[in-house]
């Protein structure tokens, strides 16, 4: 390591640059020098990102790196590098991006990053890159690491920033699992806000309701594909069940009791219609598949269409198992919905 540090110092001396100037190049306004190459040619972004990874993850030249930079400044400076690394598809690049982002975040105090930072582009684009790693990266270790770093990034925002960050993600997301995870976080923030002596205006009362309206909605109304959106629907129901149990009608701290009739009209009733249609459709497909199995020879393959799309080719027994699994999902959704209806009816009568 000592040899590497000495070599790095020799290189910096030769090019006339300091280590912080290179690492934080994206944040620094450089004076144009006639006859000099453009910055991207002189200092390729990939090389600068790798340098930042060496400094902050492997602590290369840590003794010579100034300690005057605040953790937030370092985070801002590294986000450009993280964005570049997470936009790649190679596992090594993604791993470096996740490690650099994590190391940049751990130095920042929890609940400290203000909402103003969300006006900086990278504070929104990096989480989007991170979500891609979490959802489409083929390497399980990196997906798991991505989820861990994603939660760490949420923990660093203050309450207003969390609120606005959740609003943004629910608006731009098209992944049910991610939306379900965000709704879990919203529930945790509401639970924290309802604790005694907690002053949190963003996750209760008038501020909370616009966020809940985004949560308690179906993307395509009664025709929403409930299997595709199962994670989001289940987490929305779990949140609503929590609210009607936790928030007393007489206190109505979250405002849920004021808005309940709207939630019933825009979420619960369309969900009930969607459940009935989906169950009827899958029960019919199940019956058709069973009848087709009787006519088919053992070991043959059936083709079944559900919702206008053909299921992957599989044996009749596998098809039947898949259809039973779908019906079980509908039963699970309905059980929570029925419980919410019962709780709401009892409390309305109080």
Secondary structure, 3 states (H helix, E strand, C coil): CHHHHHHHHHHHHHHCCCHHHHHCHHHCCCCCCCCCCCHHHHCCHHHHHHHHHHHHCCCCCHHHCCCCCCHHHHHHHHHHHHHHHHCCCCHHHHHHHHHHHHHHHHCCCCCCECHHHHHCCHHHHHHHHHHHHHHHCCCHHHHHHHHHHHHHHHHHECHHHHHHHHHHHHHHCCCHHHHHHHHHHHHHHHHHHCCCCCCCCCCCHHHHHHHHHHHCCCCCHHHCCCCCCHHHHHHHHHHHHHHHHHCCCCCCCCCHHHHHHHHHHHHHHHHHHHHHHHHHHHHHHHHHHHHHHHHCCCCCEECCEECCEECCCEEHHHHHHHHHHHHHHHHHHHHHHHHHHHHHHHHHCC
